[in-house]
């Protein structure tokens, strides 16, 4: 009877634990679960929805501000193939990619709410070093140029407008520069160039950071370069790339969006 009882307990508890991903220490599970495509999809879905709602509501009043160059580039890319269904196409494509990725992995259709909560906390913690970096650069390098007209216009938006801009930058800049650029470069360097995975990641992240720097406005209205902006965007690109490689797409999107929101609310020139 003891043997049958022991077998029964293992068969009753074992499958449920495996299905729920509850085997092993929570931090080990969290490290794995937060990188799963389904977890990333569920984590990003509210952010994407908020961005699309804010874009739809605010775009007629602030045309050209709430969309960013990465978003516009994706729109032009889809337009080449005749897909011109509206501003939500890139966001829909991102969600589809994550869903197809999950289907290809044949993983379970469950997401641990504790992991989602942990991703929020982790993202908030990872924003702090970037905020510190920005202040260190601002105090150590000469301010050869101000932020330009775009920063001033973003600073004049209300809180919802700033949230929308921040979410758009986090979602689509990370989609272009990390999920697409880093992943493609890594595949070329490792699969074609036969570099090791670690070396390929370092080179890919560095190249993507350089392109990320060039993508941003580095001159003021008079055309003067800003040493602060060049240094910050390159180091921020390296930081985002490291987060992407080590912690996945969901975390880096949230970190980027939270950083932009903090800067737009507390550091950019405010209206009035």
C-alpha positions as CSV (number, residue, x, y, z in Angstrom):
1,X,0.0,0.0,0.0
2,X,2.9,2.3,0.8
3,X,4.3,1.8,-2.7
4,X,1.0,2.5,-4.4
5,X,0.4,5.5,-2.3
6,X,3.8,7.0,-3.2
7,X,3.2,6.3,-6.9
8,X,-0.2,8.0,-6.7
9,X,1.3,11.1,-5.1
10,X,3.9,11.5,-7.8
11,X,1.5,11.0,-10.6
12,X,-1.0,13.5,-9.1
13,X,1.5,16.3,-8.3
14,X,4.2,15.7,-11.0
15,X,2.2,16.5,-14.1
16,X,0.6,19.6,-12.6
17,X,3.9,21.0,-11.5
18,X,5.4,20.4,-14.9
19,X,2.4,21.9,-16.7
20,X,2.6,25.0,-14.5
21,X,6.3,25.3,-14.7
22,X,6.6,25.1,-10.9
23,X,9.6,22.7,-10.8
24,X,12.8,24.2,-9.4
25,X,13.5,27.5,-7.6
26,X,11.4,30.4,-8.6
27,X,14.3,32.6,-9.7
28,X,15.4,29.9,-12.1
29,X,11.8,29.5,-13.4
30,X,11.5,33.3,-13.7
31,X,14.8,33.6,-15.7
32,X,13.4,31.1,-18.2
33,X,9.7,32.0,-18.2
34,X,10.3,35.8,-18.8
35,X,12.0,34.9,-22.1
36,X,9.3,32.7,-23.4
37,X,7.5,34.2,-26.4
38,X,4.0,33.6,-24.9
39,X,5.0,35.4,-21.7
40,X,6.5,38.3,-23.7
41,X,3.3,38.5,-25.8
42,X,1.1,38.7,-22.7
43,X,3.5,41.2,-21.1
44,X,3.6,43.5,-24.1
45,X,0.0,43.3,-25.1
46,X,-1.3,46.0,-22.7
47,X,1.6,48.3,-23.8
48,X,0.9,47.8,-27.5
49,X,-2.8,48.4,-26.8
50,X,-2.1,51.6,-24.9
51,X,0.2,52.8,-27.7
52,X,-2.4,52.2,-30.4
53,X,-5.2,53.9,-28.4
54,X,-3.0,56.9,-27.7
55,X,-1.8,57.1,-31.3
56,X,-5.4,57.0,-32.6
57,X,-6.6,59.6,-30.1
58,X,-3.6,62.1,-30.2
59,X,-2.3,61.8,-33.8
60,X,-4.7,64.2,-35.4
61,X,-3.7,66.9,-33.0
62,X,0.1,66.2,-32.9
63,X,0.7,64.7,-36.3
64,X,4.3,63.6,-36.8
65,X,5.2,63.5,-33.1
66,X,3.7,60.3,-31.8
67,X,4.9,58.1,-34.5
68,X,8.7,57.5,-34.5
69,X,11.1,56.8,-37.3
70,X,11.3,53.1,-36.5
71,X,7.5,52.8,-36.7
72,X,7.4,54.8,-39.9
73,X,10.1,52.6,-41.4
74,X,8.1,49.5,-40.6
75,X,5.0,51.1,-42.2
76,X,7.0,51.8,-45.4
77,X,8.4,48.2,-45.4
78,X,4.9,46.7,-45.2
79,X,3.7,49.1,-47.9
80,X,6.3,47.7,-50.3
81,X,4.3,44.4,-50.1
82,X,1.0,46.2,-50.5
83,X,0.1,46.0,-46.8
84,X,-1.3,49.5,-46.0
85,X,-4.1,48.6,-43.5
86,X,-3.2,51.4,-41.1
87,X,-0.9,52.5,-38.3
88,X,-1.5,49.3,-36.4
89,X,0.2,47.0,-38.9
90,X,3.6,46.9,-37.3
91,X,2.2,46.2,-33.9
92,X,0.0,43.5,-35.2
93,X,3.0,41.9,-37.0
94,X,4.9,41.9,-33.8
95,X,2.2,40.1,-31.9
96,X,1.8,37.6,-34.8
97,X,5.6,36.9,-34.8
98,X,5.5,36.2,-31.0
99,X,2.5,34.0,-31.4
100,X,4.0,32.0,-34.3
101,X,7.3,31.7,-32.3
102,X,5.3,30.2,-29.4
103,X,3.5,27.8,-31.7
104,X,6.8,26.6,-33.3
105,X,8.2,25.9,-29.9
106,X,5.1,23.8,-29.0
107,X,5.2,25.1,-25.4
108,X,2.3,25.2,-23.0
109,X,-0.4,27.8,-23.1
110,X,0.1,29.1,-19.6
111,X,1.7,32.2,-18.2
112,X,2.6,32.6,-14.5
113,X,1.2,35.9,-13.3
114,X,4.1,36.1,-10.8
115,X,6.5,36.2,-13.7
116,X,4.6,39.1,-15.3
117,X,4.8,41.0,-12.0
118,X,8.5,40.2,-11.7
119,X,9.1,41.5,-15.2
120,X,7.5,44.8,-14.2
121,X,9.7,45.1,-11.1
122,X,12.9,44.0,-13.0
123,X,12.2,46.6,-15.7
124,X,11.8,49.4,-13.2
125,X,15.1,48.4,-11.5
126,X,17.0,48.2,-14.8
127,X,15.9,51.7,-15.7
128,X,17.9,53.2,-12.8
129,X,21.4,52.6,-14.2
130,X,20.3,54.2,-17.4
131,X,19.0,57.3,-15.6
132,X,22.3,57.5,-13.7
133,X,24.3,57.1,-16.9
134,X,22.4,60.0,-18.5
135,X,23.1,62.3,-15.5
136,X,26.8,61.3,-15.4
137,X,27.2,62.1,-19.1
138,X,25.3,65.3,-18.8
139,X,27.7,66.5,-16.0
140,X,30.9,65.2,-17.5
141,X,30.7,66.2,-21.2
142,X,30.1,69.6,-22.7
143,X,26.6,70.4,-23.8
144,X,27.5,71.4,-27.4
145,X,23.9,71.3,-28.5
146,X,20.4,71.3,-26.9
147,X,17.8,68.7,-27.6
148,X,16.3,70.4,-30.6
149,X,12.8,71.0,-31.7
150,X,11.6,67.4,-31.3
151,X,12.5,67.3,-27.6
152,X,10.8,70.6,-27.0
153,X,7.6,69.4,-28.7
154,X,7.5,66.2,-26.7
155,X,8.0,68.2,-23.5
156,X,4.9,70.2,-24.4
157,X,2.6,67.1,-24.6
158,X,0.3,66.1,-21.8
159,X,1.0,62.9,-19.8
160,X,-1.0,60.7,-22.1
161,X,1.0,62.0,-25.1
162,X,4.3,61.4,-23.4
163,X,3.2,57.9,-22.4
164,X,2.3,57.2,-26.0
165,X,5.6,58.5,-27.4
166,X,7.5,56.5,-24.8
167,X,5.7,53.3,-25.5
168,X,6.1,53.7,-29.3
169,X,9.9,54.2,-28.9
170,X,10.2,51.3,-26.6
171,X,8.2,48.9,-28.7
172,X,9.3,49.8,-32.2
173,X,12.9,50.9,-31.7
174,X,13.6,47.7,-29.8
175,X,11.8,45.7,-32.5
176,X,14.0,47.2,-35.2
177,X,17.4,47.6,-33.4
178,X,17.4,44.6,-31.1
179,X,14.9,41.9,-32.2
180,X,15.6,42.4,-35.9
181,X,19.1,44.0,-36.3
182,X,20.8,42.2,-33.5
183,X,19.2,38.8,-34.3
184,X,20.1,39.1,-38.1
185,X,23.7,40.2,-37.4
186,X,24.1,37.4,-34.8
187,X,22.8,34.8,-37.3
188,X,25.2,36.1,-40.0
189,X,28.2,36.2,-37.8
190,X,27.6,32.9,-36.1
191,X,26.0,30.8,-38.8
192,X,27.8,32.2,-41.8
193,X,30.9,33.8,-40.3
194,X,31.4,30.8,-37.9
195,X,32.1,33.1,-34.9
196,X,31.3,31.8,-31.5
197,X,27.9,32.8,-30.1
198,X,29.3,35.1,-27.5
199,X,31.6,36.9,-29.9
200,X,28.7,37.2,-32.4
201,X,26.5,38.7,-29.7
202,X,29.1,41.3,-28.7
203,X,29.7,42.4,-32.3
204,X,26.0,42.4,-33.1
205,X,25.1,44.5,-30.1
206,X,27.9,46.9,-30.8
207,X,27.0,47.4,-34.4
208,X,23.3,47.8,-33.5
209,X,24.3,50.4,-30.8
210,X,26.2,52.4,-33.5
211,X,23.2,52.3,-35.8
212,X,20.9,53.2,-32.9
213,X,23.1,56.3,-32.2
214,X,23.0,57.4,-35.8
215,X,19.2,57.0,-35.9
216,X,18.7,59.6,-33.2
217,X,18.9,63.4,-33.8
218,X,22.5,64.3,-32.7
219,X,22.4,68.0,-33.8
220,X,20.5,71.0,-32.5
221,X,18.4,73.4,-34.7
222,X,21.6,75.1,-35.8
223,X,23.3,71.8,-36.9
224,X,25.7,71.6,-34.0
225,X,26.6,68.1,-32.8
226,X,26.1,67.1,-29.2
227,X,28.9,65.1,-27.6
228,X,26.5,64.3,-24.8
229,X,23.9,62.8,-27.2
230,X,26.5,60.7,-29.1
231,X,28.0,59.3,-26.0
232,X,24.6,58.6,-24.3
233,X,22.9,57.0,-27.3
234,X,25.8,54.7,-28.0
235,X,26.1,53.6,-24.4
236,X,22.4,53.3,-24.1
237,X,22.3,51.1,-27.2
238,X,24.9,48.8,-25.7
239,X,22.9,48.7,-22.5
240,X,19.7,47.8,-24.3
241,X,21.5,45.3,-26.4
242,X,22.9,43.6,-23.3
243,X,19.4,43.5,-21.7
244,X,18.0,42.0,-24.9
245,X,20.6,39.3,-25.1
246,X,20.5,38.4,-21.4
247,X,16.9,39.1,-20.5
248,X,14.9,39.0,-23.7
249,X,12.7,41.3,-25.7
250,X,9.9,41.9,-23.2
251,X,12.2,43.3,-20.6
252,X,14.1,45.6,-22.9
253,X,11.0,47.1,-24.4
254,X,9.7,48.0,-20.9
255,X,13.0,49.4,-19.8
256,X,13.3,51.6,-22.9
257,X,9.7,52.8,-22.5
258,X,10.0,53.5,-18.8
259,X,13.3,55.5,-19.4
260,X,11.7,57.6,-22.1
261,X,8.7,58.3,-20.0
262,X,10.8,59.3,-17.0
263,X,12.9,61.7,-19.2
264,X,9.9,63.2,-21.0
265,X,8.1,63.8,-17.7
266,X,10.9,65.0,-15.5
267,X,13.8,66.2,-17.7
268,X,12.4,67.7,-21.0
269,X,11.2,71.3,-21.1
270,X,7.6,71.3,-20.0
271,X,4.7,73.2,-21.4
272,X,3.8,76.4,-19.6
